[in-house]
Amino acid sequence: MRRHIHVPSLRAGLVSAIGLGLLGGCSLSSTPNYYTLSTTTKMTQSAALRVIEVLPVSLPDRLDRVQMVIQDPAGQAKILDLQRWTSTLSSELHDGLSSSLQQQLGAVDRYSSGMATTQPVYRIGANFSHFDLYGHSLIGGKMSGDTIDVAVTWTINRLESSITDAAAKGAAPRPQLACRMSFHLDADAITSTGMSRTIALSRQAMNKVSTAVAASVISYEGGAKPVDAVCI
């Protein structure tokens, strides 16, 4: 007696086996790693609290993404899908600048806190035309950001509309301060490897920018703090 094979059942079993195989392959895929440029802000208890307002940072579209972008020596950009910022790079730069300025200036950022104040507010707007990481070596299968090029401009405006002092009301508005700086850093002094080296270099660059911005705020309000930037 001839036995007949039920083809639909065989086909269904084959599809199920392929499906399980694909699910098994997906379970082996790598999980993205996430990094940030911002630091924990320690609120100051000083009576001379400054109020700042750090506006959203401007950044070229080629860099403004969650995935890290690293260029090789030939100038080819590599998007590292498994190495990501916790938010877009423009948001990381904004949060990193805000948290660092709050620490260095003993300030609170009104933009992020939403606080109301009768004090003068220093409104800061930053535009990064370059925040470019370059990798010149492969360590552990991951590209290492060995150098970084940064070019940034920023403006400072003092908002005094809420000041109640009678003498200040009649004073002429203070002109805007505009500054710019550009620099190149390498990671020769950084002992970590792989992406830890890249993040350390990025934070080093962010700290250099925020230190210059903080100095320009102090200089703008009449202090003698030297600024590592060109300001007009």
KOLDO-213769 format. One record per atom (N, C-alpha, C, O): x, y, z; residue in three letters. Coordinates in steps of 0.001 Angstrom, whole numbers, plus 500000, padded with zeros to 6 digits. Example, Ala and Ser with C-alpha at 12.3 -4.5 7.8 and 13.67 -1.06 7.14 Angstrom:
2
513190494310507800ALA512300495500507800ALA513200496700507800ALA514236496681508465ALA512850497750507080SER513670498940507140SER512900500030507870SER513409501138508039SER
//
This chain:
232
500861498812500000MET500000500000500000MET500896501236500000MET501787501359500840MET500660502149499059ARG501509503336498923ARG501095504400499938ARG499912504702500098ARG502142504986500651ARG501859506001501674ARG502011507391501045ARG503005507674500376ARG501033508232501264HIS501069509596500704HIS501628510563501751HIS501282510488502929HIS502511511486501293ILE503078512523502177ILE502219513776502079ILE501933514264500986ILE501820514282503217HIS501005515506503232HIS501935516718503095HIS502549517138504076HIS502041517272501906VAL503011518342501606VAL502808519596502436VAL503797520141502926VAL501562520103502632PRO501379521317503441PRO501953521181504839PRO502538522136505351PRO501806520027505473SER502344519849506818SER503853519896506805SER504470520466507705SER504462519288505769LEU505914519307505661LEU506417520719505475LEU507422521123506060LEU505698521470504644ARG506095522860504391ARG505956523704505650ARG506810524543505936ARG504880523482506400ALA504675524244507636ALA505762523957508642ALA506228524859509337ALA506177522676508727GLY507246522321509650GLY508558522961509273GLY509332523381510133GLY508807523035507955LEU510045523651507483LEU510070525137507798LEU511091525676508224LEU508925525798507583VAL508828527230507892VAL509039527479509375VAL509715528432509763VAL508449526605510216SER508609526758511668SER510066526598512077SER510572527334512925SER510739525617511455ALA512153525399511786ALA513003526595511401ALA513898526997512144ALA512710527174510207ILE513466528355509772ILE513207529527510700ILE514111530292511034ILE511910529654511122GLY511569530747512022GLY512299530647513344GLY512791531649513863GLY512374529446513893LEU513089529243515155LEU514571529528514986LEU515219530073515879LEU515104529149513815GLY516517529413513559GLY516807530893513498GLY517825531357514012GLY515885531660512850LEU516076533105512774LEU515982533750514139LEU516752534655514461LEU515025533277514952LEU514900533819516310LEU516150533517517122LEU516610534346517907LEU516692532325516928GLY517917531969517642GLY519071532842517220GLY519902533227518042GLY519125533163515910GLY520198534037515426GLY520059535433515966GLY521056536069516307GLY518790535944516053CYS518567537294516577CYS518971537389518045CYS519466538422518495CYS518758536309518785SER519075536339520212SER520571536469520457SER521005536831521551SER521364536165519410LEU522808536258519554LEU523346537627519155LEU524541537882519305LEU522475538527518642SER522940539834518187SER523411540668519379SER522944540475520502SER524335541593519129SER524918542413520189SER523935543485520647SER523108543963519870SER524038543848521906THR523216544907522483THR523982546223522411THR525171546242522727THR523341547338522003PRO524037548627521915PRO524570549078523270PRO523966548799524306PRO525691549769523257ASN526252550398524448ASN525932551886524400ASN525994552500523335ASN525592552465525539TYR525176553868525591TYR526137554688526451TYR526627554217527477TYR526403555948526007TYR527351556830526699TYR526755558230526783TYR525844558581526033TYR527287559022527713THR526805560392527867THR527965561346528115THR529011560948528629THR527771562611527745LEU528765563661527987LEU528456564468529246LEU529333565162529760LEU527234564388529748SER526842565198530897SER527313564565532195SER527539563357532270SER527456565392533203THR527871564939534527THR526807565328535545THR525942566156535261THR526871564735536720THR525933565072537784THR526205566472538303THR527334566792538673THR525177567305538332THR525323568686538776THR525119568790540277THR524098568347540804THR526094569376540967LYS525985569610542403LYS525486571037542616LYS526170571998542265LYS524318571167543178MET523731572492543382MET524506573258544448MET524784572729545524MET524849574496544144THR525600575323545075THR524686575929546127THR523507576170545870THR525229576173547307GLN524490576826548383GLN524883578288548535GLN524499578942549505GLN525653578803547573SER526133580180547649SER524973581165547540SER524004580936546817SER525098582272548280ALA524067583314548213ALA524131584048546880ALA523119584571546414ALA525312584093546262ALA525496584789544983ALA525232583820543829ALA526092583604542975ALA524059583254543817LEU523710582271542801LEU523502582955541451LEU522729583907541347LEU524185582473540428ARG523966582978539075ARG522821582190538435ARG522568581035538777ARG522151582838537514VAL521106582175536747VAL521506582216535283VAL521755583288534731VAL521567581049534656ILE521910580954533245ILE520747580331532487ILE519829579760533077ILE520806580452531178GLU519801579843530319GLU520533579315529082GLU520776580060528133GLU520878578039529099VAL521615577433527991VAL520611576947526949VAL519846576013527187VAL520632577597525797LEU519694577266524726LEU520106575966524037LEU521253575538524168LEU519182575330523302PRO519556574127522545PRO520754574387521633PRO520859575443521009PRO521640573419521570VAL522890573550520817VAL522664573222519350VAL521918572303519012VAL523318573987518485SER523250573735517047SER524428572859516628SER525551573052517094SER524160571884515734LEU525171570916515302LEU524834570463513883LEU523657570306513558LEU525848570247513021PRO525558569765511662PRO524803568440511671PRO524997567600512549PRO523935568273510669ASP523125567056510585ASP523976565795510487ASP523565564736510960ASP525151565896509881ARG525999564711509702ARG526448564122511039ARG526807562946511112ARG526430564936512095LEU526870564476513410LEU525718564292514396LEU525843563572515388LEU524597564951514110ASP523524565005515095ASP522648563756515029ASP521558563767514457ASP523147562701515618ARG522428561429515662ARG522762560719516966ARG523661561136517695ARG522047559665517250VAL522307558891518459VAL523550558021518281VAL524348557885519208VAL523716557436517104GLN524895556600516854GLN526161557465516787GLN526137558577516258GLN527246556947517321MET528517557659517238MET529042557635515807MET528927556634515100MET529618558758515400VAL530210558880514072VAL531705559103514243VAL532125560072514875VAL532506558204513680ILE533959558314513766ILE534535558226512362ILE534135557376511567ILE535470559106512068GLN536079559121510754GLN537419558391510780GLN538154558454511766GLN537726557700509685ASP539011557016509583ASP540021557942508914ASP539645559013508436ASP541299557554508869PRO542326558442508298PRO542047558856506860PRO542511559911506428PRO541299558049506108ALA541006558376504717ALA539839559353504584ALA539495559763503475ALA539230559726505710GLY538122560665505684GLY536758560026505545GLY535757560734505432GLY536695558719505551GLN535414558026505457GLN534756557978506828GLN535379557578507812GLN533490558390506886ALA532759558391508155ALA532187557016508427ALA531616556382507539ALA532342556560509659LYS531806555268510081LYS530765555510511162LYS531059556118512191LYS529555555037510927ILE528477555148511912ILE528457553863512724ILE528187552784512197ILE528749553993514025LEU528832552826514899LEU527470552571515535LEU527126553169516555LEU526710551688514930ASP525330551479515355ASP525227550923516767ASP524235551172517453ASP526232550173517216LEU526178549578518555LEU526845550440519618LEU526857550075520794LEU527405551592519212GLN528005552530520157GLN527216553832520048GLN527336554554519058GLN526406554130521072ARG525439555216520950ARG525513556186522126ARG525892555818523238ARG525138557445521846TRP524889558414522908TRP523511558112523495TRP522684557464522852TRP523271558577524704THR521966558342525318THR520875559193524670THR519687558918524836THR521279560217523936SER520358561035523150SER521139561529521931SER522301561161521759SER520530562344521096THR521272562863519947THR522477563657520438THR522473564166521559THR523506563764519602LEU524740564422520037LEU524493565885520397LEU525121566391521327LEU523605566576519697SER523319567976520049SER522744568072521461SER523071568997522205SER521888567117521830SER521336567106523193SER522416566780524215SER522432567348525307SER523326565860523863GLU524434565529524758GLU525329566749524995GLU525741567014526124GLU525624567486523922LEU526464568684524055LEU525760569753524889LEU526392570425525703LEU524462569907524687HIS523701570874525482HIS523718570506526962HIS524004571346527815HIS523410569244527258ASP523352568817528663ASP524728568857529311ASP524859569217530481ASP525771568480528537GLY527128568536529074GLY527563569956529368GLY528188570221530396GLY527230570884528455LEU527575572293528662LEU526820572866529847LEU527398573570530675LEU525528572568529934SER524710573086531027SER525203572600532383SER525373573403533301SER525433571301532522SER525847570760533819SER527217571295534226SER527447571580535402SER528128571432533262SER529462571942533587SER529417573412533978SER530099573819534918SER528620574220533268LEU528512575639533607LEU527877575836534972LEU528276576733535715LEU526901575018535310GLN526275575135536634GLN527293574879537731GLN527265575540538769GLN528192573927537514GLN529220573626538503GLN530274574726538561GLN530645575171539647GLN530761575168537399GLN531853576139537367GLN531415577533537798GLN532204578273538385GLN530167577902537514LEU529692579255537802LEU528867579332539088LEU528471580421539505LEU528608578188539714GLY527716578210540866GLY526349578711540441GLY525788579620541054GLY525816578106539378ALA524613578625538739ALA523530577567538671ALA523762576387538935ALA522344578021538311VAL521238577118538005VAL520775577466536596VAL520707578639536228VAL520457576436535807ASP520029576645534430ASP518514576794534400ASP517780575839534656ASP518055577999534086ARG516619578256534052ARG515933577506532914ARG514753577169533010ARG516674577246531836TYR516065576571530676TYR515599575171531034TYR514512574749530639TYR516432574446531789SER516085573069532144SER515253572980533411SER514495572026533586SER515382573962534298SER514665573894535575SER513308574580535523SER512407574233536286SER513156575567534613GLY511895576295534515GLY511660577261535667GLY510536577721535865GLY512705577575536430MET512540578443537592MET512272579892537182MET512740580357536143MET511510580590538021ALA511286582026537847ALA512282582764538724ALA512614582308539818ALA512760583908538241THR513779584634538989THR513670586119538720THR513216586541537656THR514094586910539703THR514197588361539520THR515642588770539307THR515940589958539186THR516552587789539260GLN517965588070539031GLN518246588204537533GLN517450587760536706GLN519385588819537187PRO519797588834535782PRO520008587406535287PRO520476586548536036PRO519672587160534057VAL519816585839533450VAL520812585930532303VAL520689586786531427VAL521798585042532318TYR522769584992531232TYR522327583924530234TYR522440582724530483TYR521821584398529100ARG521349583477528062ARG522512583113527146ARG523167583990526583ARG522763581819527001ILE523937581327526267ILE523472580448525106ILE522736579479525296ILE523911580801523916GLY523605580002522731GLY524898579530522084GLY525790580339521832GLY525015578240521814ALA526249577669521263ALA525976576981519931ALA524935576355519735ALA526940577114519021ASN526845576495517702ASN528143575752517418ASN529191576371517234ASN528073574419517383PHE529234573600517068PHE529237573312515569PHE528336572641515066PHE530242573813514855SER530375573456513441SER531208572189513291SER531131571509512268SER532019571865514327HIS532805570629514324HIS532826570027515732HIS533064570720516722HIS532575568741515788PHE532842567929516977PHE533167566553516416PHE532450565579516644PHE534279566503515669ASP534613565360514827ASP535658564461515479ASP536773564891515777ASP535277563214515693LEU536186562204516233LEU536855561451515086LEU536210561093514101LEU538155561220515229TYR538908560480514227TYR539538559255514867TYR540194559363515903TYR539346558093514259GLY539940556867514759GLY541102556449513892GLY540961556360512672GLY542241556191514489HIS543443555813513749HIS543910554404514084HIS544971553975513630HIS543127553685514874SER543533552323515206SER542310551509515586SER541284552060515985SER542425550196515461LEU541365549294515886LEU541846548544517123LEU542869547860517096LEU541083548689518212ILE541458548035519461ILE540305547133519876ILE539188547598520105ILE540590545836519971GLY539551544894520362GLY538392544852519396GLY537257544579519787GLY538678545127518113GLY537629545073517115GLY536774546320517059GLY535839546382516260GLY537062547311517877LYS536282548544517885LYS537199549722517576LYS538337549778518042LYS536686550659516784MET537507551804516419MET537714552719517614MET536780552991518368MET538923553185517781SER539248554084518881SER539333555507518373SER540013555771517381SER538641556443519050GLY538710557849518673GLY539996558455519204GLY540058558847520369GLY541017558537518374ASP542330558991518824ASP542469560507518852ASP543242561040519648ASP541734561207517996THR541815562661517960THR540411563237517797THR539475562547517391THR540294564530518128ILE539018565220517963ILE539278566650517522ILE540179567311518038ILE538502567118516582ASP538537568505516126ASP537244569188516547ASP536151568681516293ASP537378570348517195VAL536206571072517691VAL536269572515517209VAL537310573166517292VAL535158572999516712ALA535005574414516375ALA533637574852516878ALA532620574254516525ALA533612575891517698VAL532367576302518335VAL532320577820518467VAL533336578464518729VAL531144578374518285THR530897579790518563THR529785579870519592THR528940578979519672THR529785580931520374TRP528687581104521324TRP528434582579521576TRP529307583422521367TRP527238582871522024THR526848584234522360THR526320584270523787THR525778583288524294THR526493585426524423ILE525984585635525779ILE525175586928525789ILE525660587982525378ILE523963586833526253ASN523107588001526437ASN522642588047527879ASN522253587031528454ASN522687589225528449ARG522211589386529823ARG520792589941529788ARG520555591034529274ARG519860589184530334LEU518457589589530370LEU518163590245531704LEU518305589621532756LEU517749591517531661GLU517567592267532898GLU516160592833533018GLU515936593749533810GLU515230592325532271SER513885592890532256SER513173592776533596SER512260593552533880SER513583591813534427SER512891591610535703SER513597592267536886SER513154592124538025SER514690592984536628ILE515409593628537733ILE514585594794538269ILE514071595605537499ILE514467594870539559THR513620595891540180THR514410597105540653THR513818598107541055THR515741597028540612ASP516554598153541078ASP516324599358540182ASP516444599255538961ASP515998600492540771ALA515660601692540003ALA516831602173539155ALA516639602612538021ALA518041602092539697ALA519205602560538955ALA519446601703537717ALA519844602205536666ALA519202600413537858ALA519433599504536740ALA518413599705535629ALA518708599457534460ALA517212600157535991LYS516171600330534990LYS516545601385533957LYS516158601281532793LYS517290602394534375GLY517649603450533444GLY518937603192532702GLY519323604001531858GLY519616602103532983ALA520892601808532336ALA520677601307530916ALA519665600674530615ALA521638601596530049ALA521555601124528670ALA521739599613528632ALA522529599069529403ALA521024598932527751PRO521166597475527677PRO522590597074527300PRO523225597714526463PRO523071596030527915ARG524435595572527660ARG524493594849526313ARG523640594007526031ARG525491595167525477PRO525563594513524171PRO525896593025524293PRO526470592577525286PRO525531592294523284GLN525798590856523246GLN527293590594523136GLN528011591320522449GLN527754589556523815LEU529142589110523680LEU529148587877522779LEU528395586927522997LEU530015587909521760ALA530131586785520827ALA531554586245520873ALA532513587010520776ALA531696584925521022CYS533012584307521144CYS533132583119520185CYS532135582560519729CYS534375582756519898ARG534620581569519069ARG535939580929519485ARG536849581606519965ARG536027579632519297MET537269578912519552MET537286577645518700MET536239577088518370MET538474577209518358SER538648575937517653SER539934575309518158SER540897576011518466SER539946573978518242PHE541133573298518755PHE541136571847518315PHE540136571312517837PHE542283571236518492HIS542496569828518150HIS543091569148519373HIS544061569645519946HIS542525568017519779LEU543048567257520911LEU543356565833520461LEU542669565273519607LEU544395565262521049ASP544661563841520805ASP544564563084522125ASP544546563680523202ASP544504561777522022ALA544270560936523194ALA545545560283523703ALA545478559256524378ALA546695560849523400ASP547957560229523789ASP548078560033525297ASP548649559045525759ASP547529560994526070ALA547659560912527526ALA546560560084528180ALA546569559904529397ALA545618559578527395ILE544511558784527940ILE544912557318527944ILE545241556756526899ILE544885556702529112THR545391555329529248THR544341554272528899THR544695553126528620THR543069554635528910SER542033553652528592SER542060553317527103SER542697554013526313SER541371552252526732THR541364551804525342THR539938551670524828THR538978551796525588THR539810551413523529GLY538511551192522931GLY537601552394523067GLY538065553532522995GLY536296552160523265MET535343553249523345MET535508554084524611MET535123555253524632MET536075553501525662SER536346554288526874SER537307555423526561SER537194556513527123SER538244555170525673ARG539198556187525236ARG538483557279524444ARG538773558465524606ARG537550556871523591THR536789557822522795THR535946558732523674THR535914559945523464THR535262558152524662ILE534407558940525548ILE535239559890526404ILE534852561040526607ILE536381559416526908ALA537257560277527715ALA537735561469526897ALA537796562588527407ALA538073561238525639LEU538525562323524767LEU537393563304524499LEU537612564515524493LEU536185562794524276SER535024563658524025SER534720564526525244SER534404565707525102SER534814563946526437ARG534556564715527657ARG535645565744527902ARG535374566836528403ARG536862565402527552GLN537966566358527677GLN537718567571526785GLN537942568709527199GLN537257567325525568ALA536944568421524653ALA535772569253525180ALA535799570481525111ALA534740568577525708MET533582569278526246MET533976570148527437MET533461571255527589MET534879569660528277ASN535336570429529435ASN536115571671529001ASN536003572726529625ASN536902571547527935LYS537664572697527431LYS536716573789526927LYS536949574977527149LYS535647573372526247VAL534664574336525757VAL533928574995526914VAL533816576220526954VAL533429574207527849SER532641574758528955SER533482575672529843SER532969576649530388SER534770575360529992THR535645576229530791THR535798577589530117THR535804578616530795THR535920577607528798ALA536027578865528063ALA534723579650528131ALA534742580872528280ALA533591578960528022VAL532295579637528099VAL532092580229529497VAL531628581361529629VAL532438579466530540ALA532307579970531913ALA533168581210532123ALA532729582178532744ALA534394581180531606ALA535285582335531741ALA534723583549531017ALA534876584678531484ALA534081583326529890SER533519584452529137SER532318585056529864SER532078586259529764SER531563584233530594VAL530451584767531388VAL530991585658532504VAL530469586748532741VAL532036585195533185ILE532639585989534257ILE533222587289533700ILE533064588351534301ILE533891587201532559SER534449588394531929SER533343589353531500SER533485590569531627SER532248588804530995TYR531127589622530516TYR530483590413531646TYR530045591545531441TYR530421589825532837GLU529784590525533951GLU530752591441534691GLU530414591996535737GLU531967591597534141GLY532901592572534692GLY534078591984535418GLY534874592728535989GLY534220590671535421GLY535359590043536072GLY536602590094535200GLY536544590507534041GLY537723589674535763ALA538989589724535043ALA539447588345534587ALA540636588129534352ALA538513587421534462LYS538851586053534098LYS539319585988532640LYS538577586375531737LYS540562585494532400PRO541015585377531009PRO540221584300530263PRO539854583273530834PRO539969584556528989VAL539156583651528179VAL540025583036527101VAL540696583744526350VAL540009581708527027ASP540771580996526008ASP539969580924524710ASP539712579846524175ASP539578582111524217ALA538762582200523017ALA538846583644522495ALA539340584537523184ALA538366583846521295VAL538297585191520718VAL536887585710520934VAL535923585103520466VAL536756586834521643CYS535441587388521973CYS535357588847521508CYS536329589596521597CYS534210589221521025ILE533991590599520602ILE532667591104521181ILE532288592250520945ILE
//
